[in-house]
């Protein structure tokens, strides 16, 4: 452990020495004055009724994108998790099970390795501008994340209930539904809620590439240097993230009682 700690310290020191970090320029009086003028330009926020209605529409659109994308990812991730954890089922006796498991895990790695912004940029070509492409981007990326987490949960589930049903000739799907899934269901819900928290932030950023919601509003108004409108959108983003975080935390606390 001592050598690991020394290695981490050495990497941190090397990262500072290899980067061109000019703190003197960043903290110079001129830079601080420019930063102050830029921050002041955001206030007061735009509070006209028409703009607040537009912001509310963008907030609801962002919320819908994150919620639908997470639900699609939970279903897709659970389906992929079955293949990625094939050695836990009677399918592990077949010759094709290792191939299926390897292919599914490779697919999960690819899905979660590509960021949401890249998926959104690719899907914009097929689905066009708007929240549909953003929702699909969230669903594709999150499927890779949840699929890996669900697969680990399934593999760590006690095998005795599933074995008891298999020896009685119960089919593979029913074994999963009645023996394995009830054991991992609390983890499935907890992981899904946690990823919903992350996706609400990601959905707010995806608008940068034209995927709709608050992110697209923020990109538009910042591009026109409309700082007061941008401040209102930023406040809506922070409020939405705080609300979803609170709801997700309360739901996880209720599930873990």
Protein Blocks (a to p, Z undefined) as FASTA:
>chain_A
ZZmmmmmmmmmmmmmmmpccdfklmmgmklmmmmmmmmmmmpccdfbfklmmmmmmmmmm
mmmmmmmmmmmmmmmmmmmmmmmmmmmpmklmpmklmmmmmmmmmmmmmmmmpcfklmmm
mmmmmnogajklmmmmmmmmmmmmmmmmmmmmmmmpcfklmmmmmmnopafklmmmmmmm
mmmmmmmmmmmmmmmmmmmmmmmmmmmnongpjllmmmmmmmnopaklmmmmmmmmmmmm
mmmmmmmmmmmmmmmZZ
